Amino acid sequence: MLSGRITNSYLTQSIVNNTMRNQEKYINLNMQYSTQKKINNLSDDPLSLTNLFDAKNNLSRIDVYNKSIDINIAEMDVCETTLDQVNKEMQRVFQLTTQAANEINSSGSTTAIANEIESILAHVVTLANTTYEGKYIFSGANINTPAYSVSGDDYTYKGTRDADGQNVKVQVNNNLIMSLGENGDNIFGEYYVNGAGVQVSTGPIGHIKELLKDLKPVPPATTANFAGIRAKIDVFTKDSDNVTYYRTQYGTNISSLEKAKEQLSQQKISTDTLRSRIEDADLVETASKMQYQEFALQASLQSSTKIIQNSLLNFLK
């Protein structure tokens, strides 16, 4: 009689355990169907969960890179457009310089030319101090500082220089960092007299300032310096070529960023496919499994009821 009771107890516990397992499977499948996710708990599939975390982290990084690339493409586009305007101004300076080089010009003519060139210089400096999203785009790494300050006859560059070893860089993927920004003095130059009394004159700004000095004679001189004006014709051609070079560089950077964005797009598709394969539930398959598991659970409950009732009757006998 004691042996029978132990057997009945063991049998009852087995039935309960089996029913609980079926119930747990049904609940898990129901959860998968309602959330459309195969993994809902840390214990569901630890290995797959680790791979899922890696995939989601990669997707997050791709989104960060994409946003950074979009911002930099927009900024590079502003840089390219700005340098296009600078080049147009340089072409006008070239035309005016060629016109002013003719010695039959009257003092009134050279003065009028000088006035227009002064206006162009002011515009070039304004372009050099262009901002995008609150950043001075030609100040190198000194994005919060205007590229140029003007004090009297001095047009001084205030951004970072090549010697500083600072450039604007952007990370476009896990393995590639691109240098995108250009220190503005390489494009626009500057003009000032240093502490030792030496005149520093480079680039379009410096050369335009020299031209203005040639156009406006300082007493006791009474006529423009036509030799100096003629010498500037070739200088401005080189300055214009230099501006074109940097404009082309910005265009190249935009192209490189767009290619990097395309690569990230493909990487995002493949990574999201992997994430979906790990995480997303097949609703048709899950519904089918639920139906089967519901049937198994009901069968388990029905059989357990009969067995427990029979065991109880045997016990009472």
QUIFENHU-V80895 format. One record per residue. N is the residue number from 1. PSI is psi in radians with two decimals (NA if undefined). OMEGA is omega in degrees with one decimal (none if undefined). Layout:
# QUIFENHU-V80895
n/psi/omega
N/PSI/OMEGA
N/PSI/OMEGA
This chain:
# QUIFENHU-V80895
n/psi/omega
1/-0.68/179.2
2/-0.72/179.1
3/-0.70/178.5
4/-0.72/179.9
5/-0.71/179.2
6/-0.74/179.5
7/-0.75/178.7
8/-0.68/178.9
9/-0.77/179.6
10/-0.74/179.9
11/-0.75/179.4
12/-0.77/-179.6
13/-0.66/177.7
14/-0.75/179.2
15/-0.76/179.5
16/-0.77/179.8
17/-0.76/-180.0
18/-0.71/178.6
19/-0.74/179.3
20/-0.69/177.7
21/-0.78/178.5
22/-0.67/179.0
23/-0.73/179.7
24/-0.75/178.0
25/-0.72/-179.7
26/-0.74/179.0
27/-0.75/179.2
28/-0.74/178.5
29/-0.68/177.8
30/-0.70/178.5
31/-0.75/178.5
32/-0.71/-178.2
33/-0.73/-177.1
34/-0.62/-179.5
35/-0.26/-175.4
36/0.42/179.3
37/2.41/178.3
38/-0.48/-178.2
39/2.04/-179.3
40/-0.22/179.8
41/2.70/-179.8
42/-0.50/-176.3
43/-0.09/-175.3
44/-0.87/-178.4
45/1.50/-174.1
46/-0.75/-178.4
47/-0.83/178.9
48/-0.59/-179.8
49/-0.68/177.1
50/-0.78/177.8
51/-0.60/179.2
52/-0.76/177.6
53/-0.75/179.4
54/-0.77/-179.4
55/-0.75/-179.4
56/-0.65/176.7
57/-0.70/177.6
58/-0.71/178.0
59/-0.68/178.1
60/-0.75/178.7
61/-0.71/179.1
62/-0.72/178.9
63/-0.71/178.9
64/-0.80/179.1
65/-0.75/-179.3
66/-0.74/179.1
67/-0.74/178.8
68/-0.75/179.3
69/-0.76/179.7
70/-0.76/179.7
71/-0.77/-177.2
72/-0.59/175.2
73/-0.77/179.4
74/-0.73/179.9
75/-0.76/178.9
76/-0.60/178.4
77/-0.69/176.4
78/-0.74/178.3
79/-0.82/-178.4
80/-0.78/179.6
81/-0.71/179.6
82/-0.77/-179.6
83/-0.47/173.8
84/-0.72/177.3
85/-0.70/177.7
86/-0.76/-179.1
87/-0.66/177.1
88/-0.68/177.6
89/-0.66/179.0
90/-0.62/176.8
91/-0.69/177.5
92/-0.69/176.6
93/-0.73/178.4
94/-0.79/179.7
95/-0.79/-179.0
96/-0.64/178.7
97/-0.75/177.0
98/-0.72/178.9
99/-0.74/-177.0
100/-0.38/-177.3
101/-0.25/179.1
102/2.07/-173.2
103/-0.11/177.8
104/-0.07/178.4
105/2.47/175.1
106/2.91/178.0
107/-0.57/178.0
108/-0.65/179.4
109/-0.79/-179.5
110/-0.57/177.4
111/-0.73/178.8
112/-0.72/177.4
113/-0.75/179.6
114/-0.70/-180.0
115/-0.73/179.0
116/-0.68/-179.8
117/-0.62/175.3
118/-0.70/178.1
119/-0.69/178.4
120/-0.74/178.9
121/-0.75/179.0
122/-0.69/180.0
123/-0.69/178.8
124/-0.72/178.2
125/-0.70/176.4
126/-0.74/177.9
127/-0.67/179.4
128/-0.45/178.8
129/0.40/178.4
130/2.48/176.9
131/2.69/172.1
132/2.17/-177.3
133/0.67/177.0
134/0.05/-178.9
135/2.42/174.5
136/1.93/-166.3
137/-0.22/178.6
138/0.33/179.4
139/0.22/-177.1
140/-2.27/-179.5
141/-0.22/178.3
142/1.11/-171.0
143/-0.31/-179.1
144/0.05/-177.9
145/2.29/175.5
146/2.43/-177.1
147/-0.63/-175.7
148/2.45/170.2
149/2.50/-179.4
150/2.17/178.7
151/1.86/-175.9
152/-2.14/177.9
153/-0.02/-176.7
154/2.26/174.8
155/1.67/-168.3
156/2.33/177.9
157/2.29/-176.1
158/0.05/179.4
159/-3.02/177.9
160/2.72/-178.8
161/2.91/-179.8
162/-0.66/-178.2
163/-0.38/179.3
164/-0.29/-179.6
165/0.41/-179.2
166/2.21/176.0
167/2.71/176.0
168/2.14/-177.6
169/2.69/176.3
170/2.37/176.4
171/2.06/-174.1
172/-0.27/171.4
173/-2.98/-174.9
174/-0.44/-170.6
175/-0.09/-172.9
176/2.20/173.4
177/2.19/-178.6
178/2.45/172.8
179/2.06/-170.6
180/-0.66/-174.4
181/2.76/177.6
182/2.35/176.7
183/2.21/-169.2
184/-0.45/-178.6
185/-0.44/177.0
186/-0.42/-178.2
187/-0.84/-170.0
188/-0.36/-176.3
189/-2.79/177.9
190/3.01/-179.4
191/2.15/176.0
192/2.91/174.5
193/2.11/-175.2
194/-3.13/-175.9
195/-0.42/179.2
196/0.10/179.3
197/0.23/-179.2
198/2.30/179.1
199/2.22/175.5
200/2.09/-176.1
201/2.00/-179.7
202/2.74/172.3
203/-3.05/-178.2
204/-0.75/-177.9
205/-0.84/-179.7
206/-0.74/-176.4
207/-0.57/174.9
208/-0.69/177.6
209/-0.70/177.1
210/-0.72/179.2
211/-0.74/-179.7
212/-0.62/177.5
213/-0.63/177.5
214/-0.58/-178.5
215/-0.52/-177.8
216/1.61/-177.2
217/2.48/177.8
218/2.21/-179.5
219/2.45/17.9
220/-0.01/177.9
221/2.51/-177.3
222/-0.20/-179.4
223/2.75/179.6
224/2.71/178.1
225/1.53/-173.7
226/-0.55/177.9
227/-0.75/178.4
228/-0.66/179.6
229/-0.80/-179.6
230/-0.63/-179.9
231/-0.43/-177.5
232/-0.29/-177.4
233/-0.87/178.1
234/-0.60/179.8
235/-0.78/-178.9
236/-0.51/174.4
237/-0.77/178.4
238/-0.70/178.1
239/-0.75/179.4
240/-0.71/177.4
241/-0.66/179.8
242/-0.75/177.5
243/-0.72/178.2
244/-0.69/179.0
245/-0.83/-178.0
246/-0.58/174.8
247/-0.73/178.2
248/-0.65/178.2
249/-0.73/177.6
250/-0.69/176.6
251/-0.68/177.2
252/-0.72/178.4
253/-0.73/178.4
254/-0.78/178.8
255/-0.75/179.6
256/-0.70/179.0
257/-0.68/178.5
258/-0.67/176.4
259/-0.73/178.1
260/-0.65/179.2
261/-0.67/177.0
262/-0.74/178.3
263/-0.72/178.1
264/-0.62/178.7
265/-0.78/177.6
266/-0.70/179.0
267/-0.66/179.5
268/-0.70/179.7
269/-0.82/-178.3
270/-0.66/179.5
271/-0.70/179.5
272/-0.56/175.2
273/-0.76/177.3
274/-0.77/179.2
275/-0.78/-178.9
276/-0.70/-179.8
277/-0.61/-179.4
278/-0.73/-167.3
279/-0.74/-170.2
280/2.36/179.4
281/2.52/172.0
282/1.86/-171.8
283/-0.63/178.9
284/-0.81/179.5
285/-0.73/-179.2
286/-0.71/178.6
287/-0.68/178.1
288/-0.76/178.6
289/-0.66/178.5
290/-0.76/-179.8
291/-0.79/178.9
292/-0.77/-176.5
293/-0.56/176.3
294/-0.72/177.2
295/-0.75/179.9
296/-0.70/-179.7
297/-0.77/178.9
298/-0.73/178.0
299/-0.71/179.7
300/-0.74/-180.0
301/-0.73/-179.8
302/-0.80/-179.0
303/-0.65/-179.8
304/-0.63/179.6
305/-0.77/-179.9
306/-0.80/-177.0
307/-0.75/-179.3
308/-0.67/177.9
309/-0.79/178.5
310/-0.73/179.4
311/-0.63/178.9
312/-0.72/178.1
313/-0.72/178.4
314/-0.66/180.0
315/-0.70/-177.4
316/-0.44/177.2
317/NA/none
